[in-house]
Structures are given as C-alpha cells and as structure tokens.
Amino acid sequence: MQSAKVVAEYLSQGLTNKLLPDDVFLIMGCKHAAQNILTVLKGSESNNILFPKPGFPYYEFLARSCHLEVRHFDLLPEKDWEVDLDSVESLVDENTVIMVIIKPGNPCGNVFTHQHLKKVAEIARNLRILVISDEVYDHIAFGKNPFVSMGHFGSIVPVVTLGSLSKRFIVPSWRLGWLVTHDPNGILKQHGVISLSHTNIISTSFKQTHKCIAQT
C-alpha cells in the first residue's frame, strides 16, 4: 500500500482527478500489466479488441492468447500519426470491448496532442468501449507536443494506463510495473472490473523495489 500511495501521488501530478492508492495495481512489469488487464476484460471469446497499425506486436500476441479477435485501426502519417477516428468507428460492433493506444507511439515515436486525445476519449465514450493507454515511454517525448496522459480524460471515458519502473527510471531488470484506473465516475467498479483485477493479480514480493520507489 505504501508503494501504491507513492505511485499514485507521482502519477497524479498535473491530473485534475487525483489518484488514490486503490487506483494503482503494482505488477511484474508493463507487459504483465497488459496481460492482466486483457485477461480481466476479455469476457466472451466472441469479443474483439482494437489495436493501432502500426503498433507494438506484443499486444496482438497477448490478445490472441486471450482468445480475443484483433482488429486494427489506422494511424495517419500525414497527421503526425494521429488515430484515424473514422477507422475506429468503422471497426466497432457490439462485441468490441477495448481500444489500445500507445503514447508516445511505438514504433512511430509520435506524441498525441491534448485536443486529439480528447477526441479519442469522446469517440470511445460514444462507442461504449474502454481505453487502455500504454504510457511506458511517457518521459521520452520529442517534438513540439508535450506528453499528455490519457488519464486526463477519465471523466469522459474509463481509462487504464500502463507504465513501468525500468523504463521510466532506466533501471533494467527491475520488473515492476503498474496498471492504473482513471475512472472518477466509478464505471469500472460498477461492472466488477476492479474486483476482478484484485482477484487476477497475484501478490508478489517486491520489498526491495518498493523501498526504492518510496525513496525515488
């Protein structure tokens, strides 16, 4: 709980809706965090998930291992690799549960603007899908656009952000990541996602790493 409190305070910087320790799930790295949230949210095997194209291939592997159908929405190179919102809208049906974005982009390195992220949140709300935002490289943002966490838009649509210690603080092999829920309206809790996350995430000893987090 001490470490979750530290991570919540750190990630709350600049957010309108401050995070609580209960919003933070500590886990073995960002990949493990992604695996867990997909496992929790997969539901029926007829469900599908939206990924960016181009994107990080590992997510597709995880989705298929969870028996989720993978659908790809386009990123627009002529618009600094923004999400093609029309592409997203054309892919969604009643079985679509999740939309994944990666920011800064991997492999493109693009940084979405605040205005564009708000549009992403609004279309996800209208389509009734959850947004997962991989923000493991949030400290490596180049160009004119500052990094903006998708957590800013949790009041529009439920958002789950993913991050890790090793990438953020350049400490290879420190296998600690976090899965953070940004959901001030309590939609995820209403649908049992929070309780399922607690059940699915196995408690592991991170004593030394937790101590380092508290001192960071």
BAFI-3210 file (N, C-alpha, C; in Angstrom, 3 decimals, decimal comma, padded with zeros to 6 digits):
// residues 216
n [1|2|3|4|5|6|7|8|9|10|11|12|13|14|15|16|17|18|19|20|21|22|23|24|25|26|27|28|29|30|31|32|33|34|35|36|37|38|39|40|41|42|43|44|45|46|47|48|49|50|51|52|53|54|55|56|57|58|59|60|61|62|63|64|65|66|67|68|69|70|71|72|73|74|75|76|77|78|79|80|81|82|83|84|85|86|87|88|89|90|91|92|93|94|95|96|97|98|99|100|101|102|103|104|105|106|107|108|109|110|111|112|113|114|115|116|117|118|119|120|121|122|123|124|125|126|127|128|129|130|131|132|133|134|135|136|137|138|139|140|141|142|143|144|145|146|147|148|149|150|151|152|153|154|155|156|157|158|159|160|161|162|163|164|165|166|167|168|169|170|171|172|173|174|175|176|177|178|179|180|181|182|183|184|185|186|187|188|189|190|191|192|193|194|195|196|197|198|199|200|201|202|203|204|205|206|207|208|209|210|211|212|213|214|215|216]
n.u [000,827|002,005|003,787|001,982|000,672|002,735|003,229|000,709|000,595|002,744|001,998|-000,236|000,445|-000,353|-002,822|-006,362|-008,270|-007,276|-005,283|-005,918|-004,465|-005,856|-006,453|-004,268|-002,492|000,106|002,544|004,294|006,040|005,391|004,444|003,318|001,323|-000,277|-001,058|-002,600|-004,770|-006,007|-006,759|-008,611|-010,591|-011,460|-013,794|-016,334|-015,396|-016,085|-015,600|-013,908|-010,931|-009,343|-006,458|-003,670|-002,363|000,560|001,855|002,743|003,778|003,517|001,179|-000,784|-000,149|-000,703|-003,474|-004,481|-003,731|-005,500|-007,758|-009,073|-010,506|-008,591|-008,566|-007,512|-006,973|-006,236|-003,293|-002,507|-000,126|000,219|-000,799|000,844|000,754|-001,707|-004,637|-006,848|-009,925|-012,267|-011,686|-011,601|-014,289|-015,542|-014,819|-015,880|-018,176|-020,953|-019,493|-017,056|-014,650|-012,398|-010,093|-006,838|-004,226|-000,962|001,382|003,999|004,151|004,796|005,864|006,363|006,990|005,484|003,690|000,654|-001,625|-003,279|-005,829|-006,394|-006,379|-008,562|-010,598|-010,314|-011,069|-013,734|-014,893|-014,545|-016,168|-018,671|-018,858|-018,891|-016,651|-013,727|-010,660|-007,323|-004,208|-000,956|001,691|004,371|006,659|006,457|008,132|009,800|009,478|009,497|009,812|007,323|005,014|003,921|003,999|000,916|-001,022|-003,349|-004,954|-006,032|-008,511|-010,287|-012,729|-014,370|-014,364|-013,848|-010,489|-007,508|-004,224|-000,873|002,371|005,928|008,642|011,291|011,642|010,965|012,770|015,147|016,263|017,207|015,917|014,528|011,721|009,011|005,842|002,931|-000,597|-003,094|-006,179|-008,286|-010,991|-013,174|-015,943|-016,700|-017,373|-016,007|-015,835|-018,533|-019,089|-017,656|-014,972|-012,808|-012,780|-012,338|-009,794|-008,265|-008,548|-007,341|-004,682|-001,781|-000,367|002,906|006,233|007,763|009,621|012,202|012,203|009,934|010,833|012,736|011,116|009,723|011,742|012,393]
n.v [-001,203|001,190|001,635|001,774|004,105|005,972|005,761|006,537|009,224|010,261|009,857|011,405|013,987|016,929|015,959|016,423|014,902|013,415|010,540|007,634|005,312|002,892|002,933|002,045|-000,693|-002,733|-004,577|-007,241|-005,698|-003,856|-005,390|-007,579|-006,257|-005,455|-007,970|-008,872|-007,012|-007,443|-010,090|-009,852|-008,309|-009,688|-011,284|-012,772|-015,175|-014,270|-011,629|-008,594|-006,618|-003,450|-002,390|-000,187|000,501|001,285|-000,628|-001,940|-005,194|-007,091|-006,749|-007,743|-010,445|-011,016|-010,518|-012,473|-014,735|-014,551|-015,214|-013,218|-011,503|-009,681|-006,400|-003,860|-000,405|002,484|004,582|007,919|008,950|011,412|013,163|013,392|010,812|010,537|009,034|007,422|008,302|007,760|005,265|003,793|003,983|002,563|-000,031|-000,907|-002,972|-004,627|-006,376|-005,297|-004,443|-003,103|-000,466|000,099|002,392|003,697|005,675|007,919|007,093|003,747|001,964|004,583|006,933|009,197|011,945|012,433|015,203|017,211|017,978|016,053|013,675|014,105|013,924|011,225|010,082|010,931|009,661|007,024|006,941|007,398|005,111|003,251|001,859|000,768|002,517|001,620|002,791|002,664|003,898|003,681|004,880|007,532|009,550|010,094|012,115|013,666|016,547|019,100|018,698|018,374|015,650|014,169|012,646|009,991|009,681|012,124|012,231|010,583|011,216|011,421|008,967|005,634|004,920|003,038|003,171|002,179|001,508|001,449|000,778|000,249|001,345|004,052|005,019|004,109|001,577|-001,280|-004,588|-004,306|-005,499|-004,175|-002,949|-000,880|-000,780|001,390|002,730|005,163|006,546|008,340|008,361|005,869|003,693|001,341|000,004|-000,448|-002,394|-004,507|-004,719|-003,804|-005,448|-007,907|-007,451|-007,268|-009,906|-011,315|-010,478|-011,677|-011,598|-010,544|-010,625|-007,573|-006,285|-004,989|-003,437|-001,898|-000,378|001,150|002,606|004,189|005,844|007,225]
n.w [000,000|000,726|-001,400|-003,549|-002,854|-003,168|-005,941|-006,901|-006,038|-007,480|-010,178|-010,237|-010,675|-012,236|-013,022|-013,088|-011,690|-008,932|-008,186|-006,174|-003,803|-004,144|-006,809|-008,092|-009,305|-008,586|-010,333|-012,144|-014,160|-017,262|-019,417|-018,146|-016,786|-018,942|-019,874|-017,724|-017,568|-020,011|-019,694|-017,621|-018,846|-021,072|-021,342|-023,251|-025,792|-028,232|-028,271|-029,299|-029,888|-030,323|-032,024|-032,712|-036,003|-037,581|-034,742|-031,461|-031,603|-029,569|-028,114|-029,794|-029,783|-027,070|-027,002|-028,740|-027,332|-025,292|-026,576|-027,960|-030,669|-032,990|-034,189|-036,419|-036,240|-038,228|-038,164|-038,978|-041,138|-042,419|-040,643|-038,424|-037,359|-036,067|-034,538|-036,717|-036,576|-037,944|-038,945|-036,575|-035,780|-037,811|-037,293|-034,919|-033,168|-031,504|-029,994|-029,391|-027,021|-026,042|-026,704|-027,664|-027,164|-027,844|-026,366|-025,792|-029,302|-030,375|-032,958|-033,901|-032,518|-032,164|-030,579|-029,175|-029,312|-026,764|-027,590|-029,583|-028,096|-026,458|-028,340|-029,001|-026,553|-026,460|-028,683|-027,944|-025,683|-026,897|-028,403|-026,482|-025,350|-023,584|-022,898|-023,161|-022,310|-023,172|-021,562|-021,165|-022,135|-021,376|-020,499|-022,539|-024,786|-027,819|-030,000|-030,775|-029,311|-026,006|-023,636|-022,793|-020,416|-020,892|-018,788|-018,073|-019,196|-017,978|-016,855|-018,988|-020,349|-019,157|-018,343|-018,584|-017,614|-018,383|-017,096|-016,253|-013,979|-014,801|-017,391|-016,985|-015,040|-015,958|-015,115|-015,774|-015,589|-013,236|-012,416|-012,217|-012,643|-013,364|-013,296|-013,824|-012,896|-014,213|-013,385|-012,372|-012,316|-011,541|-013,190|-013,972|-011,549|-011,025|-012,908|-012,007|-012,668|-011,147|-008,838|-010,068|-011,093|-008,752|-007,905|-009,980|-010,119|-008,874|-005,693|-005,207|-003,900|-003,525|-001,985|-001,861|-004,177|-003,722|-001,596|-002,885|-004,632|-002,821|-002,044|-004,272]
ca.u [000,000|002,910|004,285|000,852|000,438|003,797|002,974|-000,498|000,957|003,646|001,263|-001,306|000,953|-000,971|-004,163|-007,467|-008,789|-006,120|-005,359|-005,839|-003,725|-006,710|-006,487|-002,973|-002,180|001,521|002,615|005,626|006,373|004,295|003,873|002,453|000,151|-001,120|-001,626|-003,631|-005,978|-006,691|-007,380|-009,773|-011,619|-011,715|-015,189|-016,647|-014,425|-016,546|-015,243|-012,770|-010,134|-008,786|-005,058|-003,189|-001,498|001,475|001,824|003,660|003,206|003,294|-000,223|-001,562|000,114|-001,456|-004,905|-004,786|-003,604|-006,740|-008,845|-009,761|-010,297|-007,822|-008,886|-006,531|-007,337|-005,088|-002,696|-002,386|001,213|000,146|-001,248|001,720|000,350|-002,915|-005,599|-007,898|-011,154|-013,245|-011,304|-012,061|-015,749|-015,966|-014,434|-016,553|-019,512|-021,429|-018,538|-015,799|-014,569|-011,221|-009,260|-005,494|-003,354|000,407|001,815|004,391|003,930|005,785|007,244|006,465|007,537|004,618|003,081|-000,677|-001,968|-004,389|-007,075|-006,656|-006,707|-009,940|-011,453|-010,245|-011,905|-015,145|-015,404|-014,608|-017,390|-019,835|-018,883|-019,007|-015,501|-012,688|-009,370|-006,075|-003,139|000,404|002,451|005,648|007,700|005,911|009,202|010,608|008,608|010,264|008,995|006,651|003,875|004,256|003,268|-000,323|-001,536|-004,756|-005,674|-006,739|-009,837|-011,034|-014,099|-015,129|-014,473|-012,906|-009,155|-006,483|-002,882|000,160|003,719|006,873|009,766|012,562|011,719|010,870|013,953|016,305|016,811|016,923|015,673|013,613|010,461|007,835|005,016|001,663|-001,846|-003,786|-007,521|-008,724|-012,429|-013,845|-017,385|-016,923|-017,987|-015,313|-016,233|-019,921|-019,112|-016,860|-013,617|-011,829|-012,697|-011,703|-008,372|-007,675|-008,535|-006,473|-003,286|-001,211|000,524|004,300|007,087|008,550|010,042|013,326|011,783|009,020|011,631|013,356|010,069|009,428|012,859|012,637]
ca.v [000,000|002,338|001,866|002,218|005,505|006,764|005,779|007,347|010,639|010,635|009,907|012,405|015,316|017,512|015,432|017,076|013,905|012,799|009,102|007,054|004,043|001,818|003,021|001,573|-002,109|-002,970|-005,870|-007,550|-005,078|-003,341|-006,477|-008,355|-005,414|-005,569|-009,315|-008,975|-006,250|-008,119|-011,288|-009,418|-007,685|-010,408|-011,700|-013,840|-015,393|-013,560|-010,222|-008,137|-005,526|-002,602|-002,010|000,723|-000,012|000,346|-000,661|-002,855|-006,513|-007,920|-006,659|-008,659|-011,780|-011,149|-010,584|-013,784|-015,727|-014,420|-015,577|-012,021|-011,143|-008,443|-005,524|-002,771|000,912|003,136|005,845|008,735|009,548|012,808|013,963|013,025|009,507|010,587|007,946|007,625|008,092|007,120|003,856|003,212|003,890|001,539|-001,356|-001,253|-003,565|-004,880|-007,238|-004,581|-004,114|-002,317|000,219|000,318|003,378|003,684|007,061|008,166|005,976|002,702|002,387|005,848|007,995|010,383|012,370|012,975|016,467|017,183|018,058|014,781|012,680|014,356|013,349|009,770|009,765|011,163|008,626|005,792|007,046|007,239|003,725|002,438|000,975|001,197|002,870|001,261|003,653|002,255|005,134|003,260|005,816|008,883|010,515|010,252|012,784|014,587|017,390|020,272|018,332|017,806|014,431|014,323|011,334|009,709|009,773|013,402|012,129|009,532|011,648|011,265|007,533|004,919|004,771|002,299|003,486|001,204|002,061|000,577|001,399|000,086|002,299|005,429|005,424|003,473|000,569|-002,565|-005,802|-004,044|-005,918|-003,649|-002,062|-000,510|-000,682|002,448|003,029|006,563|006,306|009,057|008,087|004,549|002,764|000,053|-000,639|-000,899|-003,595|-005,559|-004,814|-003,588|-006,655|-008,938|-007,130|-007,682|-011,365|-011,859|-010,114|-012,457|-010,809|-010,960|-009,846|-006,536|-005,483|-004,106|-002,475|-000,970|000,554|002,083|003,510|005,144|006,769|007,883]
ca.w [000,000|000,758|-002,759|-004,370|-002,496|-003,795|-007,387|-007,121|-005,884|-008,573|-011,442|-010,128|-010,998|-013,422|-013,273|-012,381|-010,758|-008,306|-008,000|-004,843|-003,830|-004,655|-008,273|-008,586|-009,150|-008,860|-011,007|-012,654|-015,437|-018,085|-020,216|-017,257|-016,551|-020,140|-019,884|-016,698|-017,873|-021,117|-019,126|-016,844|-019,678|-022,323|-021,419|-024,193|-026,867|-029,430|-028,137|-030,091|-029,338|-031,377|-031,880|-033,762|-037,078|-036,922|-033,288|-030,792|-031,906|-028,379|-027,714|-030,626|-029,238|-025,822|-027,300|-029,318|-026,261|-024,507|-027,495|-028,434|-032,070|-033,124|-035,313|-036,463|-036,761|-038,857|-037,744|-040,186|-041,211|-042,870|-039,493|-037,301|-036,848|-035,240|-034,714|-037,716|-035,811|-038,832|-038,984|-035,306|-035,789|-038,768|-036,807|-033,664|-033,153|-030,138|-029,296|-029,158|-025,593|-025,673|-027,693|-027,119|-027,797|-027,319|-026,407|-027,179|-030,200|-030,618|-033,217|-034,649|-031,682|-032,191|-029,317|-029,449|-028,658|-025,809|-028,366|-030,251|-027,076|-026,031|-029,384|-028,822|-025,389|-026,780|-029,584|-027,156|-024,870|-027,772|-028,866|-025,262|-025,192|-022,652|-023,499|-022,483|-022,820|-022,811|-021,376|-020,599|-022,584|-021,228|-020,208|-023,755|-025,752|-028,650|-030,865|-030,199|-028,468|-024,699|-023,301|-022,022|-020,030|-021,202|-017,526|-018,012|-019,805|-017,295|-016,572|-020,237|-020,598|-018,297|-018,926|-017,844|-018,101|-018,037|-017,033|-015,559|-013,287|-015,509|-018,493|-016,510|-014,291|-016,603|-014,204|-016,397|-014,795|-012,119|-013,011|-011,531|-013,460|-012,748|-014,036|-013,085|-013,393|-014,157|-013,529|-011,281|-012,320|-010,958|-014,153|-013,905|-010,289|-011,181|-013,741|-011,380|-013,221|-010,087|-008,013|-010,887|-011,174|-007,476|-007,869|-011,018|-009,914|-007,783|-004,845|-005,299|-003,006|-004,179|-000,841|-002,160|-005,184|-003,066|-000,807|-003,838|-005,107|-001,764|-001,909|-005,553]
c.u [000,865|003,389|003,176|000,546|001,464|003,560|001,756|-000,182|001,821|002,876|000,119|-000,854|000,335|-002,364|-005,211|-008,041|-007,621|-006,357|-005,276|-005,026|-004,546|-006,854|-005,263|-002,801|-000,713|001,698|003,990|005,849|005,155|003,646|002,916|001,186|-000,820|-001,806|-002,782|-004,898|-006,731|-007,394|-008,660|-010,919|-012,064|-013,165|-015,372|-015,570|-014,871|-016,173|-014,032|-012,148|-009,485|-007,353|-004,654|-002,318|-000,795|001,396|002,826|003,097|002,866|001,833|-001,098|-001,388|-000,702|-002,946|-005,285|-004,670|-004,813|-007,977|-009,714|-009,484|-009,596|-008,276|-007,967|-007,145|-006,071|-004,598|-002,350|-001,026|001,194|-000,335|-000,454|001,241|-000,804|-003,782|-006,616|-009,233|-012,260|-012,976|-011,776|-013,564|-016,241|-015,715|-015,273|-017,911|-019,880|-020,469|-017,189|-015,747|-013,461|-010,614|-007,916|-004,808|-001,995|000,965|002,888|004,350|005,104|005,251|007,417|007,049|006,700|004,044|001,742|-000,904|-003,122|-005,729|-007,418|-007,048|-008,131|-010,921|-011,474|-011,154|-013,387|-015,697|-015,488|-015,853|-018,627|-019,998|-018,955|-017,898|-014,491|-011,420|-008,238|-004,967|-001,794|001,262|003,832|006,792|007,269|006,967|010,084|009,708|009,414|009,315|008,256|005,519|004,343|003,452|002,051|-000,835|-002,997|-005,605|-006,422|-008,201|-010,679|-012,452|-014,988|-015,407|-013,516|-011,594|-008,296|-005,135|-001,895|001,517|004,644|008,038|011,030|012,720|011,791|012,161|015,237|017,008|016,461|016,843|014,865|012,194|009,270|007,106|003,754|000,550|-002,695|-005,147|-007,843|-010,225|-013,199|-015,350|-017,729|-017,525|-017,335|-015,709|-017,642|-020,000|-018,189|-015,437|-012,566|-011,672|-012,056|-010,204|-007,658|-007,542|-007,489|-004,999|-002,759|-000,240|001,923|005,139|007,937|009,263|011,158|012,924|010,834|009,781|012,267|012,335|009,817|010,517|013,101|012,063]
c.v [001,257|002,672|002,348|003,687|006,411|006,884|006,644|008,835|011,111|010,811|010,916|013,802|015,814|017,001|016,204|016,154|013,119|011,310|008,736|005,765|002,887|001,843|002,372|000,091|-002,298|-004,405|-006,036|-006,989|-004,695|-004,448|-007,321|-007,575|-005,513|-006,929|-009,433|-008,222|-006,873|-009,375|-010,936|-008,990|-008,522|-010,868|-012,878|-013,958|-014,749|-012,087|-009,867|-006,895|-004,764|-002,204|-001,054|-000,004|001,173|000,443|-001,661|-004,269|-007,354|-007,890|-007,613|-010,093|-012,013|-011,328|-011,959|-014,883|-015,692|-014,735|-014,384|-011,822|-009,786|-007,688|-004,312|-001,485|001,605|004,330|006,616|009,422|011,016|013,742|013,597|011,769|009,593|009,351|008,334|007,292|007,463|005,623|003,140|002,968|002,774|000,117|-001,840|-001,901|-003,880|-005,747|-006,566|-004,116|-003,120|-001,663|000,512|001,434|003,321|005,086|007,336|006,882|005,020|001,871|003,811|007,001|009,255|010,673|013,030|014,281|016,259|017,163|016,719|013,704|012,868|013,782|011,824|009,347|009,896|010,088|007,289|005,784|006,789|005,796|002,734|001,399|001,610|001,551|002,392|002,070|003,178|003,515|004,847|004,196|007,273|009,948|010,770|010,827|013,833|015,416|018,457|019,926|017,777|016,535|014,767|012,926|011,188|009,760|011,078|013,264|011,014|009,917|011,556|009,794|006,830|004,645|003,921|002,663|002,454|001,886|001,108|001,363|001,382|001,080|003,738|005,900|004,762|002,544|-000,814|-003,689|-005,544|-004,293|-005,463|-002,693|-001,702|-000,439|000,286|002,712|004,504|006,548|006,996|008,818|006,680|003,517|001,385|-000,714|-001,200|-002,216|-004,688|-005,680|-004,680|-004,842|-007,799|-008,708|-007,552|-009,198|-011,934|-011,593|-010,825|-011,593|-011,392|-010,075|-008,881|-005,694|-004,509|-003,036|-001,450|000,072|001,596|003,080|004,596|006,195|007,572|009,293]
c.w [000,000|-000,646|-003,684|-004,099|-003,165|-005,297|-007,700|-007,031|-007,046|-009,882|-011,420|-010,519|-012,312|-013,724|-012,478|-011,317|-010,178|-008,058|-006,525|-004,915|-004,387|-006,173|-008,907|-008,275|-009,528|-009,328|-011,637|-014,059|-016,258|-018,918|-019,381|-016,937|-017,722|-020,194|-018,893|-017,064|-019,048|-020,626|-018,380|-017,751|-020,872|-022,464|-022,360|-025,266|-028,171|-029,385|-028,984|-029,466|-030,486|-031,041|-032,992|-034,780|-037,727|-035,405|-032,756|-030,903|-030,681|-027,941|-028,519|-030,143|-027,963|-026,087|-027,837|-028,258|-025,330|-025,346|-027,867|-029,918|-032,128|-034,371|-035,249|-037,007|-037,256|-038,046|-039,009|-040,254|-041,611|-041,757|-038,242|-036,590|-035,848|-035,508|-035,782|-037,046|-036,655|-038,924|-037,726|-035,348|-036,704|-038,261|-035,629|-033,919|-031,702|-029,327|-029,038|-027,708|-025,256|-026,905|-027,030|-027,896|-027,107|-027,476|-025,363|-028,019|-030,275|-031,776|-033,752|-033,839|-031,633|-030,808|-029,636|-028,690|-027,671|-026,554|-029,012|-029,236|-026,557|-027,050|-029,291|-027,667|-025,723|-027,707|-028,857|-026,269|-025,723|-028,242|-027,711|-025,145|-024,238|-023,412|-022,591|-023,130|-022,279|-022,765|-020,796|-020,992|-022,398|-020,971|-021,424|-024,843|-026,504|-029,516|-030,088|-029,243|-027,124|-024,453|-022,444|-021,690|-020,434|-019,939|-017,341|-018,431|-019,185|-016,933|-017,812|-020,509|-019,640|-019,031|-017,996|-018,443|-017,571|-018,030|-016,306|-014,988|-014,141|-016,652|-017,973|-015,848|-014,785|-015,619|-014,758|-015,366|-013,528|-012,628|-012,165|-012,457|-012,722|-013,777|-013,217|-013,718|-013,164|-014,433|-012,405|-011,217|-011,823|-011,882|-014,082|-012,648|-010,396|-011,941|-013,211|-011,867|-012,125|-009,237|-008,781|-010,995|-009,900|-007,418|-008,810|-010,764|-008,679|-007,010|-004,893|-004,402|-003,802|-003,126|-001,186|-003,164|-004,586|-002,266|-001,717|-004,368|-004,074|-001,619|-003,176|-005,565]
res [m|q|s|a|k|v|v|a|e|y|l|s|q|g|l|t|n|k|l|l|p|d|d|v|f|l|i|m|g|c|k|h|a|a|q|n|i|l|t|v|l|k|g|s|e|s|n|n|i|l|f|p|k|p|g|f|p|y|y|e|f|l|a|r|s|c|h|l|e|v|r|h|f|d|l|l|p|e|k|d|w|e|v|d|l|d|s|v|e|s|l|v|d|e|n|t|v|i|m|v|i|i|k|p|g|n|p|c|g|n|v|f|t|h|q|h|l|k|k|v|a|e|i|a|r|n|l|r|i|l|v|i|s|d|e|v|y|d|h|i|a|f|g|k|n|p|f|v|s|m|g|h|f|g|s|i|v|p|v|v|t|l|g|s|l|s|k|r|f|i|v|p|s|w|r|l|g|w|l|v|t|h|d|p|n|g|i|l|k|q|h|g|v|i|s|l|s|h|t|n|i|i|s|t|s|f|k|q|t|h|k|c|i|a|q|t]
***
